[in-house]
């Protein structure tokens, strides 16, 4: 079973080496919004999710194909090698 989108985001945050404080500062997300999101009593805007994805180096895929059932998945970004 695929984990919900919000639970996948929470997992990424919880498994990060960065503190929630640092994540909030880097992604320009108010700590109270992050706290409510993490507790399940609030949500994050798409703009906040975009900034969070950038800070956490993740890509959010929202495929709409019969094979995936339209589910959302989150994957780490691959970093380009410097030449």
ChimeraX attribute file (.defattr): number of C-alpha atoms within 10 A of each C-alpha:
attribute: neighborCount
match mode: 1-to-1
recipient: residues
	/A:1	3
	/A:2	9
	/A:3	12
	/A:4	12
	/A:5	15
	/A:6	15
	/A:7	12
	/A:8	16
	/A:9	22
	/A:10	17
	/A:11	13
	/A:12	17
	/A:13	17
	/A:14	13
	/A:15	10
	/A:16	12
	/A:17	11
	/A:18	13
	/A:19	12
	/A:20	16
	/A:21	13
	/A:22	13
	/A:23	20
	/A:24	21
	/A:25	13
	/A:26	14
	/A:27	19
	/A:28	13
	/A:29	19
	/A:30	12
	/A:31	15
	/A:32	11
	/A:33	17
	/A:34	20
	/A:35	15
	/A:36	13
	/A:37	16
	/A:38	20
	/A:39	11
	/A:40	12
	/A:41	9
	/A:42	12
	/A:43	16
	/A:44	16
	/A:45	10
	/A:46	9
	/A:47	11
	/A:48	18
	/A:49	16
	/A:50	16
	/A:51	18
	/A:52	21
	/A:53	20
	/A:54	14
	/A:55	17
	/A:56	20
	/A:57	13
	/A:58	17
	/A:59	15
	/A:60	16
	/A:61	12
	/A:62	13
	/A:63	13
	/A:64	11
	/A:65	9
	/A:66	8
	/A:67	8
	/A:68	12
	/A:69	9
	/A:70	12
	/A:71	16
	/A:72	17
	/A:73	17
	/A:74	15
	/A:75	13
	/A:76	12
	/A:77	13
	/A:78	9
	/A:79	7
	/A:80	6
	/A:81	5
	/A:82	4
	/A:83	3
